[in-house]
Amino acid sequence: MIELNLPTYPLRLTKKYGKPYIYDDLRHRFVALTPEEWVRQHFVHYLLEHLGYPRELMMNEVSLVVGLTKKRCDSLLYSRSLTPRLLIEYKAPHVPLTEEVLQQILRYNYTLRVPYLILSNGIEHLAWHLDYEQMTSSPLDHIPHYTELVD
């Protein structure tokens, strides 16, 4: 797999049916190792181990309904009161973070209405703060530490 713009960590890899799998600490199981999954596992580790995100408040592959369609968002962080606070969309390293990718996460957020969004392809990371009272969005110049996200 490609080297990412994220810290390395001790990976747990295995093979099933001749295909590579990586351990997902949030789902507590091995999952198929795709380029997008490679990014997800590294990014989640970065959030947990370097930015203070509580493991018990994060979930991967969260089901949601957007209009009449069932979707799954890549990662979701909840507040201690269990309201969604941060939505993350991952792409494979070779996939650029375009307007189309931003529109995808915004569609998912119609249902969740989180105040923070992150896009990452493992090389580039983009983050925004959304203020629903002022009806504004502000790009962030960094991935926020968990303490910046709590009320």
Chimera marker file (.cmm) of the C-alpha trace (Angstrom):
<marker_set name="trace">
<marker id="1" x="0.000" y="0.000" z="0.000" r="1" g="1" b="0" radius="0.5"/>
<marker id="2" x="1.012" y="3.596" z="-0.569" r="1" g="1" b="0" radius="0.5"/>
<marker id="3" x="2.690" y="5.705" z="2.132" r="1" g="1" b="0" radius="0.5"/>
<marker id="4" x="0.234" y="8.229" z="3.580" r="1" g="1" b="0" radius="0.5"/>
<marker id="5" x="0.524" y="11.692" z="5.069" r="1" g="1" b="0" radius="0.5"/>
<marker id="6" x="-0.448" y="10.200" z="8.443" r="1" g="1" b="0" radius="0.5"/>
<marker id="7" x="1.482" y="8.600" z="11.306" r="1" g="1" b="0" radius="0.5"/>
<marker id="8" x="2.214" y="4.903" z="10.999" r="1" g="1" b="0" radius="0.5"/>
<marker id="9" x="0.979" y="2.502" z="13.645" r="1" g="1" b="0" radius="0.5"/>
<marker id="10" x="1.301" y="-1.223" z="14.418" r="1" g="1" b="0" radius="0.5"/>
<marker id="11" x="-0.988" y="-2.753" z="11.816" r="1" g="1" b="0" radius="0.5"/>
<marker id="12" x="-2.833" y="-6.009" z="12.306" r="1" g="1" b="0" radius="0.5"/>
<marker id="13" x="-3.034" y="-7.683" z="8.913" r="1" g="1" b="0" radius="0.5"/>
<marker id="14" x="-4.189" y="-11.120" z="7.848" r="1" g="1" b="0" radius="0.5"/>
<marker id="15" x="-5.317" y="-12.961" z="4.741" r="1" g="1" b="0" radius="0.5"/>
<marker id="16" x="-8.710" y="-14.538" z="4.197" r="1" g="1" b="0" radius="0.5"/>
<marker id="17" x="-9.590" y="-16.415" z="1.047" r="1" g="1" b="0" radius="0.5"/>
<marker id="18" x="-6.287" y="-15.227" z="-0.409" r="1" g="1" b="0" radius="0.5"/>
<marker id="19" x="-7.127" y="-11.538" z="0.063" r="1" g="1" b="0" radius="0.5"/>
<marker id="20" x="-5.618" y="-9.030" z="2.528" r="1" g="1" b="0" radius="0.5"/>
<marker id="21" x="-7.591" y="-7.872" z="5.575" r="1" g="1" b="0" radius="0.5"/>
<marker id="22" x="-6.846" y="-5.195" z="8.171" r="1" g="1" b="0" radius="0.5"/>
<marker id="23" x="-8.109" y="-5.043" z="11.740" r="1" g="1" b="0" radius="0.5"/>
<marker id="24" x="-10.619" y="-2.263" z="12.451" r="1" g="1" b="0" radius="0.5"/>
<marker id="25" x="-10.362" y="-1.275" z="16.126" r="1" g="1" b="0" radius="0.5"/>
<marker id="26" x="-13.744" y="0.461" z="16.056" r="1" g="1" b="0" radius="0.5"/>
<marker id="27" x="-15.664" y="-2.438" z="14.496" r="1" g="1" b="0" radius="0.5"/>
<marker id="28" x="-13.583" y="-5.017" z="16.415" r="1" g="1" b="0" radius="0.5"/>
<marker id="29" x="-13.036" y="-7.225" z="13.371" r="1" g="1" b="0" radius="0.5"/>
<marker id="30" x="-10.917" y="-7.695" z="10.287" r="1" g="1" b="0" radius="0.5"/>
<marker id="31" x="-12.196" y="-5.950" z="7.145" r="1" g="1" b="0" radius="0.5"/>
<marker id="32" x="-11.113" y="-6.200" z="3.514" r="1" g="1" b="0" radius="0.5"/>
<marker id="33" x="-8.017" y="-4.102" z="2.885" r="1" g="1" b="0" radius="0.5"/>
<marker id="34" x="-8.884" y="-1.711" z="0.066" r="1" g="1" b="0" radius="0.5"/>
<marker id="35" x="-7.039" y="1.557" z="-0.642" r="1" g="1" b="0" radius="0.5"/>
<marker id="36" x="-9.893" y="3.494" z="1.029" r="1" g="1" b="0" radius="0.5"/>
<marker id="37" x="-9.780" y="1.186" z="4.072" r="1" g="1" b="0" radius="0.5"/>
<marker id="38" x="-6.016" y="1.759" z="4.295" r="1" g="1" b="0" radius="0.5"/>
<marker id="39" x="-6.736" y="5.500" z="4.591" r="1" g="1" b="0" radius="0.5"/>
<marker id="40" x="-9.615" y="4.990" z="7.083" r="1" g="1" b="0" radius="0.5"/>
<marker id="41" x="-7.576" y="2.836" z="9.474" r="1" g="1" b="0" radius="0.5"/>
<marker id="42" x="-4.614" y="5.220" z="9.460" r="1" g="1" b="0" radius="0.5"/>
<marker id="43" x="-6.814" y="8.292" z="9.880" r="1" g="1" b="0" radius="0.5"/>
<marker id="44" x="-8.839" y="6.768" z="12.731" r="1" g="1" b="0" radius="0.5"/>
<marker id="45" x="-5.605" y="5.785" z="14.474" r="1" g="1" b="0" radius="0.5"/>
<marker id="46" x="-4.369" y="9.376" z="14.062" r="1" g="1" b="0" radius="0.5"/>
<marker id="47" x="-7.555" y="10.747" z="15.634" r="1" g="1" b="0" radius="0.5"/>
<marker id="48" x="-7.506" y="8.297" z="18.535" r="1" g="1" b="0" radius="0.5"/>
<marker id="49" x="-3.805" y="8.274" z="19.352" r="1" g="1" b="0" radius="0.5"/>
<marker id="50" x="-2.710" y="11.796" z="18.394" r="1" g="1" b="0" radius="0.5"/>
<marker id="51" x="-5.765" y="14.052" z="18.643" r="1" g="1" b="0" radius="0.5"/>
<marker id="52" x="-7.489" y="12.674" z="21.724" r="1" g="1" b="0" radius="0.5"/>
<marker id="53" x="-10.685" y="11.351" z="20.119" r="1" g="1" b="0" radius="0.5"/>
<marker id="54" x="-12.472" y="8.895" z="22.457" r="1" g="1" b="0" radius="0.5"/>
<marker id="55" x="-12.676" y="5.438" z="20.901" r="1" g="1" b="0" radius="0.5"/>
<marker id="56" x="-16.071" y="4.816" z="22.497" r="1" g="1" b="0" radius="0.5"/>
<marker id="57" x="-17.585" y="7.837" z="20.705" r="1" g="1" b="0" radius="0.5"/>
<marker id="58" x="-16.421" y="6.920" z="17.189" r="1" g="1" b="0" radius="0.5"/>
<marker id="59" x="-17.996" y="4.554" z="14.682" r="1" g="1" b="0" radius="0.5"/>
<marker id="60" x="-17.059" y="3.371" z="11.201" r="1" g="1" b="0" radius="0.5"/>
<marker id="61" x="-19.535" y="2.606" z="8.411" r="1" g="1" b="0" radius="0.5"/>
<marker id="62" x="-22.590" y="4.214" z="10.010" r="1" g="1" b="0" radius="0.5"/>
<marker id="63" x="-25.911" y="3.602" z="8.232" r="1" g="1" b="0" radius="0.5"/>
<marker id="64" x="-28.112" y="6.579" z="7.499" r="1" g="1" b="0" radius="0.5"/>
<marker id="65" x="-31.016" y="7.504" z="5.256" r="1" g="1" b="0" radius="0.5"/>
<marker id="66" x="-30.558" y="10.336" z="2.768" r="1" g="1" b="0" radius="0.5"/>
<marker id="67" x="-33.912" y="11.127" z="1.197" r="1" g="1" b="0" radius="0.5"/>
<marker id="68" x="-35.253" y="7.720" z="0.227" r="1" g="1" b="0" radius="0.5"/>
<marker id="69" x="-31.812" y="6.133" z="-0.105" r="1" g="1" b="0" radius="0.5"/>
<marker id="70" x="-29.864" y="4.139" z="2.481" r="1" g="1" b="0" radius="0.5"/>
<marker id="71" x="-26.210" y="5.212" z="2.671" r="1" g="1" b="0" radius="0.5"/>
<marker id="72" x="-23.233" y="4.579" z="4.917" r="1" g="1" b="0" radius="0.5"/>
<marker id="73" x="-20.946" y="7.346" z="6.064" r="1" g="1" b="0" radius="0.5"/>
<marker id="74" x="-17.314" y="6.408" z="6.574" r="1" g="1" b="0" radius="0.5"/>
<marker id="75" x="-16.714" y="7.592" z="10.160" r="1" g="1" b="0" radius="0.5"/>
<marker id="76" x="-18.777" y="9.488" z="12.671" r="1" g="1" b="0" radius="0.5"/>
<marker id="77" x="-17.825" y="11.022" z="16.002" r="1" g="1" b="0" radius="0.5"/>
<marker id="78" x="-20.445" y="11.587" z="18.688" r="1" g="1" b="0" radius="0.5"/>
<marker id="79" x="-20.435" y="13.993" z="21.616" r="1" g="1" b="0" radius="0.5"/>
<marker id="80" x="-20.642" y="12.677" z="25.178" r="1" g="1" b="0" radius="0.5"/>
<marker id="81" x="-24.410" y="13.339" z="24.948" r="1" g="1" b="0" radius="0.5"/>
<marker id="82" x="-24.417" y="11.064" z="21.859" r="1" g="1" b="0" radius="0.5"/>
<marker id="83" x="-25.235" y="13.709" z="19.269" r="1" g="1" b="0" radius="0.5"/>
<marker id="84" x="-23.249" y="13.533" z="16.006" r="1" g="1" b="0" radius="0.5"/>
<marker id="85" x="-20.368" y="16.068" z="16.023" r="1" g="1" b="0" radius="0.5"/>
<marker id="86" x="-18.020" y="15.150" z="13.174" r="1" g="1" b="0" radius="0.5"/>
<marker id="87" x="-18.482" y="13.366" z="9.858" r="1" g="1" b="0" radius="0.5"/>
<marker id="88" x="-15.526" y="11.986" z="7.904" r="1" g="1" b="0" radius="0.5"/>
<marker id="89" x="-15.414" y="10.810" z="4.300" r="1" g="1" b="0" radius="0.5"/>
<marker id="90" x="-12.383" y="8.868" z="3.058" r="1" g="1" b="0" radius="0.5"/>
<marker id="91" x="-11.169" y="8.295" z="-0.455" r="1" g="1" b="0" radius="0.5"/>
<marker id="92" x="-8.353" y="6.171" z="-1.814" r="1" g="1" b="0" radius="0.5"/>
<marker id="93" x="-5.012" y="8.008" z="-2.082" r="1" g="1" b="0" radius="0.5"/>
<marker id="94" x="-5.276" y="8.315" z="-5.874" r="1" g="1" b="0" radius="0.5"/>
<marker id="95" x="-8.732" y="9.965" z="-5.670" r="1" g="1" b="0" radius="0.5"/>
<marker id="96" x="-8.545" y="13.782" z="-5.558" r="1" g="1" b="0" radius="0.5"/>
<marker id="97" x="-10.683" y="15.650" z="-3.019" r="1" g="1" b="0" radius="0.5"/>
<marker id="98" x="-12.871" y="17.451" z="-5.523" r="1" g="1" b="0" radius="0.5"/>
<marker id="99" x="-16.093" y="19.430" z="-5.337" r="1" g="1" b="0" radius="0.5"/>
<marker id="100" x="-17.924" y="16.181" z="-6.118" r="1" g="1" b="0" radius="0.5"/>
<marker id="101" x="-16.449" y="14.544" z="-2.988" r="1" g="1" b="0" radius="0.5"/>
<marker id="102" x="-17.432" y="17.582" z="-0.927" r="1" g="1" b="0" radius="0.5"/>
<marker id="103" x="-20.987" y="17.366" z="-2.287" r="1" g="1" b="0" radius="0.5"/>
<marker id="104" x="-21.121" y="13.702" z="-1.232" r="1" g="1" b="0" radius="0.5"/>
<marker id="105" x="-20.305" y="14.479" z="2.406" r="1" g="1" b="0" radius="0.5"/>
<marker id="106" x="-22.708" y="17.442" z="2.358" r="1" g="1" b="0" radius="0.5"/>
<marker id="107" x="-25.524" y="15.132" z="1.171" r="1" g="1" b="0" radius="0.5"/>
<marker id="108" x="-24.776" y="12.781" z="4.069" r="1" g="1" b="0" radius="0.5"/>
<marker id="109" x="-24.772" y="15.726" z="6.426" r="1" g="1" b="0" radius="0.5"/>
<marker id="110" x="-28.331" y="16.779" z="5.475" r="1" g="1" b="0" radius="0.5"/>
<marker id="111" x="-29.466" y="13.988" z="7.774" r="1" g="1" b="0" radius="0.5"/>
<marker id="112" x="-26.843" y="14.358" z="10.527" r="1" g="1" b="0" radius="0.5"/>
<marker id="113" x="-26.294" y="18.142" z="10.704" r="1" g="1" b="0" radius="0.5"/>
<marker id="114" x="-22.875" y="17.852" z="12.323" r="1" g="1" b="0" radius="0.5"/>
<marker id="115" x="-20.840" y="20.992" z="12.988" r="1" g="1" b="0" radius="0.5"/>
<marker id="116" x="-17.572" y="19.526" z="11.617" r="1" g="1" b="0" radius="0.5"/>
<marker id="117" x="-16.692" y="17.793" z="8.344" r="1" g="1" b="0" radius="0.5"/>
<marker id="118" x="-13.435" y="16.164" z="7.237" r="1" g="1" b="0" radius="0.5"/>
<marker id="119" x="-12.372" y="14.776" z="3.866" r="1" g="1" b="0" radius="0.5"/>
<marker id="120" x="-9.196" y="12.717" z="3.535" r="1" g="1" b="0" radius="0.5"/>
<marker id="121" x="-7.521" y="10.627" z="0.892" r="1" g="1" b="0" radius="0.5"/>
<marker id="122" x="-4.595" y="9.941" z="3.214" r="1" g="1" b="0" radius="0.5"/>
<marker id="123" x="-2.406" y="12.474" z="1.419" r="1" g="1" b="0" radius="0.5"/>
<marker id="124" x="-4.591" y="15.570" z="1.661" r="1" g="1" b="0" radius="0.5"/>
<marker id="125" x="-6.918" y="16.344" z="4.569" r="1" g="1" b="0" radius="0.5"/>
<marker id="126" x="-9.598" y="19.054" z="4.476" r="1" g="1" b="0" radius="0.5"/>
<marker id="127" x="-11.793" y="20.171" z="7.370" r="1" g="1" b="0" radius="0.5"/>
<marker id="128" x="-14.686" y="22.601" z="7.838" r="1" g="1" b="0" radius="0.5"/>
<marker id="129" x="-16.724" y="24.033" z="10.659" r="1" g="1" b="0" radius="0.5"/>
<marker id="130" x="-20.433" y="24.569" z="9.923" r="1" g="1" b="0" radius="0.5"/>
<marker id="131" x="-22.412" y="27.136" z="11.887" r="1" g="1" b="0" radius="0.5"/>
<marker id="132" x="-26.120" y="26.477" z="11.447" r="1" g="1" b="0" radius="0.5"/>
<marker id="133" x="-27.252" y="29.572" z="13.351" r="1" g="1" b="0" radius="0.5"/>
<marker id="134" x="-25.177" y="31.915" z="11.179" r="1" g="1" b="0" radius="0.5"/>
<marker id="135" x="-25.609" y="29.709" z="8.075" r="1" g="1" b="0" radius="0.5"/>
<marker id="136" x="-21.857" y="29.776" z="7.387" r="1" g="1" b="0" radius="0.5"/>
<marker id="137" x="-19.087" y="27.298" z="6.701" r="1" g="1" b="0" radius="0.5"/>
<marker id="138" x="-15.445" y="27.961" z="7.461" r="1" g="1" b="0" radius="0.5"/>
<marker id="139" x="-12.501" y="25.917" z="6.226" r="1" g="1" b="0" radius="0.5"/>
<marker id="140" x="-10.125" y="24.916" z="9.017" r="1" g="1" b="0" radius="0.5"/>
<marker id="141" x="-6.365" y="25.037" z="8.612" r="1" g="1" b="0" radius="0.5"/>
<marker id="142" x="-5.897" y="21.833" z="10.635" r="1" g="1" b="0" radius="0.5"/>
<marker id="143" x="-7.654" y="18.695" z="11.767" r="1" g="1" b="0" radius="0.5"/>
<marker id="144" x="-9.142" y="19.708" z="15.121" r="1" g="1" b="0" radius="0.5"/>
<marker id="145" x="-8.126" y="18.096" z="18.389" r="1" g="1" b="0" radius="0.5"/>
<marker id="146" x="-11.079" y="16.483" z="20.186" r="1" g="1" b="0" radius="0.5"/>
<marker id="147" x="-11.114" y="19.294" z="22.787" r="1" g="1" b="0" radius="0.5"/>
<marker id="148" x="-11.886" y="21.775" z="19.981" r="1" g="1" b="0" radius="0.5"/>
<marker id="149" x="-15.026" y="19.846" z="19.043" r="1" g="1" b="0" radius="0.5"/>
<marker id="150" x="-16.755" y="19.547" z="22.383" r="1" g="1" b="0" radius="0.5"/>
<marker id="151" x="-19.363" y="21.982" z="23.644" r="1" g="1" b="0" radius="0.5"/>
<link id1="1" id2="2" r="1" g="1" b="0" radius="0.2"/>
<link id1="2" id2="3" r="1" g="1" b="0" radius="0.2"/>
<link id1="3" id2="4" r="1" g="1" b="0" radius="0.2"/>
<link id1="4" id2="5" r="1" g="1" b="0" radius="0.2"/>
<link id1="5" id2="6" r="1" g="1" b="0" radius="0.2"/>
<link id1="6" id2="7" r="1" g="1" b="0" radius="0.2"/>
<link id1="7" id2="8" r="1" g="1" b="0" radius="0.2"/>
<link id1="8" id2="9" r="1" g="1" b="0" radius="0.2"/>
<link id1="9" id2="10" r="1" g="1" b="0" radius="0.2"/>
<link id1="10" id2="11" r="1" g="1" b="0" radius="0.2"/>
<link id1="11" id2="12" r="1" g="1" b="0" radius="0.2"/>
<link id1="12" id2="13" r="1" g="1" b="0" radius="0.2"/>
<link id1="13" id2="14" r="1" g="1" b="0" radius="0.2"/>
<link id1="14" id2="15" r="1" g="1" b="0" radius="0.2"/>
<link id1="15" id2="16" r="1" g="1" b="0" radius="0.2"/>
<link id1="16" id2="17" r="1" g="1" b="0" radius="0.2"/>
<link id1="17" id2="18" r="1" g="1" b="0" radius="0.2"/>
<link id1="18" id2="19" r="1" g="1" b="0" radius="0.2"/>
<link id1="19" id2="20" r="1" g="1" b="0" radius="0.2"/>
<link id1="20" id2="21" r="1" g="1" b="0" radius="0.2"/>
<link id1="21" id2="22" r="1" g="1" b="0" radius="0.2"/>
<link id1="22" id2="23" r="1" g="1" b="0" radius="0.2"/>
<link id1="23" id2="24" r="1" g="1" b="0" radius="0.2"/>
<link id1="24" id2="25" r="1" g="1" b="0" radius="0.2"/>
<link id1="25" id2="26" r="1" g="1" b="0" radius="0.2"/>
<link id1="26" id2="27" r="1" g="1" b="0" radius="0.2"/>
<link id1="27" id2="28" r="1" g="1" b="0" radius="0.2"/>
<link id1="28" id2="29" r="1" g="1" b="0" radius="0.2"/>
<link id1="29" id2="30" r="1" g="1" b="0" radius="0.2"/>
<link id1="30" id2="31" r="1" g="1" b="0" radius="0.2"/>
<link id1="31" id2="32" r="1" g="1" b="0" radius="0.2"/>
<link id1="32" id2="33" r="1" g="1" b="0" radius="0.2"/>
<link id1="33" id2="34" r="1" g="1" b="0" radius="0.2"/>
<link id1="34" id2="35" r="1" g="1" b="0" radius="0.2"/>
<link id1="35" id2="36" r="1" g="1" b="0" radius="0.2"/>
<link id1="36" id2="37" r="1" g="1" b="0" radius="0.2"/>
<link id1="37" id2="38" r="1" g="1" b="0" radius="0.2"/>
<link id1="38" id2="39" r="1" g="1" b="0" radius="0.2"/>
<link id1="39" id2="40" r="1" g="1" b="0" radius="0.2"/>
<link id1="40" id2="41" r="1" g="1" b="0" radius="0.2"/>
<link id1="41" id2="42" r="1" g="1" b="0" radius="0.2"/>
<link id1="42" id2="43" r="1" g="1" b="0" radius="0.2"/>
<link id1="43" id2="44" r="1" g="1" b="0" radius="0.2"/>
<link id1="44" id2="45" r="1" g="1" b="0" radius="0.2"/>
<link id1="45" id2="46" r="1" g="1" b="0" radius="0.2"/>
<link id1="46" id2="47" r="1" g="1" b="0" radius="0.2"/>
<link id1="47" id2="48" r="1" g="1" b="0" radius="0.2"/>
<link id1="48" id2="49" r="1" g="1" b="0" radius="0.2"/>
<link id1="49" id2="50" r="1" g="1" b="0" radius="0.2"/>
<link id1="50" id2="51" r="1" g="1" b="0" radius="0.2"/>
<link id1="51" id2="52" r="1" g="1" b="0" radius="0.2"/>
<link id1="52" id2="53" r="1" g="1" b="0" radius="0.2"/>
<link id1="53" id2="54" r="1" g="1" b="0" radius="0.2"/>
<link id1="54" id2="55" r="1" g="1" b="0" radius="0.2"/>
<link id1="55" id2="56" r="1" g="1" b="0" radius="0.2"/>
<link id1="56" id2="57" r="1" g="1" b="0" radius="0.2"/>
<link id1="57" id2="58" r="1" g="1" b="0" radius="0.2"/>
<link id1="58" id2="59" r="1" g="1" b="0" radius="0.2"/>
<link id1="59" id2="60" r="1" g="1" b="0" radius="0.2"/>
<link id1="60" id2="61" r="1" g="1" b="0" radius="0.2"/>
<link id1="61" id2="62" r="1" g="1" b="0" radius="0.2"/>
<link id1="62" id2="63" r="1" g="1" b="0" radius="0.2"/>
<link id1="63" id2="64" r="1" g="1" b="0" radius="0.2"/>
<link id1="64" id2="65" r="1" g="1" b="0" radius="0.2"/>
<link id1="65" id2="66" r="1" g="1" b="0" radius="0.2"/>
<link id1="66" id2="67" r="1" g="1" b="0" radius="0.2"/>
<link id1="67" id2="68" r="1" g="1" b="0" radius="0.2"/>
<link id1="68" id2="69" r="1" g="1" b="0" radius="0.2"/>
<link id1="69" id2="70" r="1" g="1" b="0" radius="0.2"/>
<link id1="70" id2="71" r="1" g="1" b="0" radius="0.2"/>
<link id1="71" id2="72" r="1" g="1" b="0" radius="0.2"/>
<link id1="72" id2="73" r="1" g="1" b="0" radius="0.2"/>
<link id1="73" id2="74" r="1" g="1" b="0" radius="0.2"/>
<link id1="74" id2="75" r="1" g="1" b="0" radius="0.2"/>
<link id1="75" id2="76" r="1" g="1" b="0" radius="0.2"/>
<link id1="76" id2="77" r="1" g="1" b="0" radius="0.2"/>
<link id1="77" id2="78" r="1" g="1" b="0" radius="0.2"/>
<link id1="78" id2="79" r="1" g="1" b="0" radius="0.2"/>
<link id1="79" id2="80" r="1" g="1" b="0" radius="0.2"/>
<link id1="80" id2="81" r="1" g="1" b="0" radius="0.2"/>
<link id1="81" id2="82" r="1" g="1" b="0" radius="0.2"/>
<link id1="82" id2="83" r="1" g="1" b="0" radius="0.2"/>
<link id1="83" id2="84" r="1" g="1" b="0" radius="0.2"/>
<link id1="84" id2="85" r="1" g="1" b="0" radius="0.2"/>
<link id1="85" id2="86" r="1" g="1" b="0" radius="0.2"/>
<link id1="86" id2="87" r="1" g="1" b="0" radius="0.2"/>
<link id1="87" id2="88" r="1" g="1" b="0" radius="0.2"/>
<link id1="88" id2="89" r="1" g="1" b="0" radius="0.2"/>
<link id1="89" id2="90" r="1" g="1" b="0" radius="0.2"/>
<link id1="90" id2="91" r="1" g="1" b="0" radius="0.2"/>
<link id1="91" id2="92" r="1" g="1" b="0" radius="0.2"/>
<link id1="92" id2="93" r="1" g="1" b="0" radius="0.2"/>
<link id1="93" id2="94" r="1" g="1" b="0" radius="0.2"/>
<link id1="94" id2="95" r="1" g="1" b="0" radius="0.2"/>
<link id1="95" id2="96" r="1" g="1" b="0" radius="0.2"/>
<link id1="96" id2="97" r="1" g="1" b="0" radius="0.2"/>
<link id1="97" id2="98" r="1" g="1" b="0" radius="0.2"/>
<link id1="98" id2="99" r="1" g="1" b="0" radius="0.2"/>
<link id1="99" id2="100" r="1" g="1" b="0" radius="0.2"/>
<link id1="100" id2="101" r="1" g="1" b="0" radius="0.2"/>
<link id1="101" id2="102" r="1" g="1" b="0" radius="0.2"/>
<link id1="102" id2="103" r="1" g="1" b="0" radius="0.2"/>
<link id1="103" id2="104" r="1" g="1" b="0" radius="0.2"/>
<link id1="104" id2="105" r="1" g="1" b="0" radius="0.2"/>
<link id1="105" id2="106" r="1" g="1" b="0" radius="0.2"/>
<link id1="106" id2="107" r="1" g="1" b="0" radius="0.2"/>
<link id1="107" id2="108" r="1" g="1" b="0" radius="0.2"/>
<link id1="108" id2="109" r="1" g="1" b="0" radius="0.2"/>
<link id1="109" id2="110" r="1" g="1" b="0" radius="0.2"/>
<link id1="110" id2="111" r="1" g="1" b="0" radius="0.2"/>
<link id1="111" id2="112" r="1" g="1" b="0" radius="0.2"/>
<link id1="112" id2="113" r="1" g="1" b="0" radius="0.2"/>
<link id1="113" id2="114" r="1" g="1" b="0" radius="0.2"/>
<link id1="114" id2="115" r="1" g="1" b="0" radius="0.2"/>
<link id1="115" id2="116" r="1" g="1" b="0" radius="0.2"/>
<link id1="116" id2="117" r="1" g="1" b="0" radius="0.2"/>
<link id1="117" id2="118" r="1" g="1" b="0" radius="0.2"/>
<link id1="118" id2="119" r="1" g="1" b="0" radius="0.2"/>
<link id1="119" id2="120" r="1" g="1" b="0" radius="0.2"/>
<link id1="120" id2="121" r="1" g="1" b="0" radius="0.2"/>
<link id1="121" id2="122" r="1" g="1" b="0" radius="0.2"/>
<link id1="122" id2="123" r="1" g="1" b="0" radius="0.2"/>
<link id1="123" id2="124" r="1" g="1" b="0" radius="0.2"/>
<link id1="124" id2="125" r="1" g="1" b="0" radius="0.2"/>
<link id1="125" id2="126" r="1" g="1" b="0" radius="0.2"/>
<link id1="126" id2="127" r="1" g="1" b="0" radius="0.2"/>
<link id1="127" id2="128" r="1" g="1" b="0" radius="0.2"/>
<link id1="128" id2="129" r="1" g="1" b="0" radius="0.2"/>
<link id1="129" id2="130" r="1" g="1" b="0" radius="0.2"/>
<link id1="130" id2="131" r="1" g="1" b="0" radius="0.2"/>
<link id1="131" id2="132" r="1" g="1" b="0" radius="0.2"/>
<link id1="132" id2="133" r="1" g="1" b="0" radius="0.2"/>
<link id1="133" id2="134" r="1" g="1" b="0" radius="0.2"/>
<link id1="134" id2="135" r="1" g="1" b="0" radius="0.2"/>
<link id1="135" id2="136" r="1" g="1" b="0" radius="0.2"/>
<link id1="136" id2="137" r="1" g="1" b="0" radius="0.2"/>
<link id1="137" id2="138" r="1" g="1" b="0" radius="0.2"/>
<link id1="138" id2="139" r="1" g="1" b="0" radius="0.2"/>
<link id1="139" id2="140" r="1" g="1" b="0" radius="0.2"/>
<link id1="140" id2="141" r="1" g="1" b="0" radius="0.2"/>
<link id1="141" id2="142" r="1" g="1" b="0" radius="0.2"/>
<link id1="142" id2="143" r="1" g="1" b="0" radius="0.2"/>
<link id1="143" id2="144" r="1" g="1" b="0" radius="0.2"/>
<link id1="144" id2="145" r="1" g="1" b="0" radius="0.2"/>
<link id1="145" id2="146" r="1" g="1" b="0" radius="0.2"/>
<link id1="146" id2="147" r="1" g="1" b="0" radius="0.2"/>
<link id1="147" id2="148" r="1" g="1" b="0" radius="0.2"/>
<link id1="148" id2="149" r="1" g="1" b="0" radius="0.2"/>
<link id1="149" id2="150" r="1" g="1" b="0" radius="0.2"/>
<link id1="150" id2="151" r="1" g="1" b="0" radius="0.2"/>
</marker_set>
